[in-house]
Amino acid sequence: MSKIVIVYHSGYGHTKKVAEAVLAGALDAGASAKLLPVGEIDDAAWTELAEADAIIFGAPTYMGGPSADFKKFADASSKAWFGQTWKDKIAAGFTNSATMNGDKFSTIQYFVTLAMQHSMIWAGTGMMPSNTKAATRNDLNYVGGFTGLLTQSPADASPEEAPPAGDLETARMFGARIAGATARWLAAVR
């Protein structure tokens, strides 16, 4: 059974809701998975990250990039980087912001760069976008992420109201995809 850690920051609760949906998908796919908020990182958490088979990064997009709280975690990962303790682990990422674009890709690109610095193996969504005239807001991958999971929550919506059901189902499918990719990766390298 693959071990997946979803390390994330959520400023208002929307990104936490996405993280929970990603977790549900990974668990449904048979992985051992857990959430790790960046504010709860301690020595035991660094050990969990070192022992994980996959690490999924998650943060809201604030001002064109990941939140400062997530960036603080990323900066603190330099000890893991120096020892290359995350080398060859599967990596993936997700972000949420108030607008449909909102420079979300800048956050995903930051996660990709972080993963590459740690010599990780990046996995994207593996989903086609819902981009036809018949598409509705609750279709899978409506926001259209390939490199990473993108979700949207209106600025005036509470976490009880957003992200919408389609984005949360996309997050669940994303979690299942990363669990499957991790299992295949582990089978190939063992």
Buried (B, 14 or more C-beta within 10 A) or exposed (E): EBBBBBBBBBBBEBBBBBBBBBBBBBBBBEBBBBBBBBEEBEEEBBEBBBEBBBBBBBBBBBEEBBBEBBBEBBEEBEEBBEEEBBEEBBBBBBBBBBEEEBBBBBBBBBBBEBBEBBBBBBBBBBBEBBEEEEBEEBBBBBBBBBBBBBBBBEEEBEBEEBBBEBBBBBBBBBBBBBBBBBBEBBEEEE
